[in-house]
Amino acid sequence: MAGPTAGPAPGPVAVLDAEHAGKDPYDAQRRTAEGIPTLLMPVTGYTGLRRHDIDQVHVWLDALPPTPPMRSTTNPPNPIR
């Protein structure tokens, strides 16, 4: 799961893939334990990604508690003087 875990990701992560192998399950479990919900969603290689797969991710996201909005690092707020 090199892509989603390569940088800081404070929000939930859903990984949809035909093959979850190697460190993927362990990385997902670690991230979830650290408070970053992570879903590994298997996608059938025969049919590929389908609308039903996306709908399942939406159901998962809707069931999560709300997360605070992310702070932009490109435009930090001006200090109060």
Buried (B, 14 or more C-beta within 10 A) or exposed (E): BEEBBEEEBEEBBBBBBEEBEEEBEEBBEEBBEEEBBBBBBEBEEEEEEEEEBEEBBEEBEEEEEEEEEEEEEEEEEEEEE
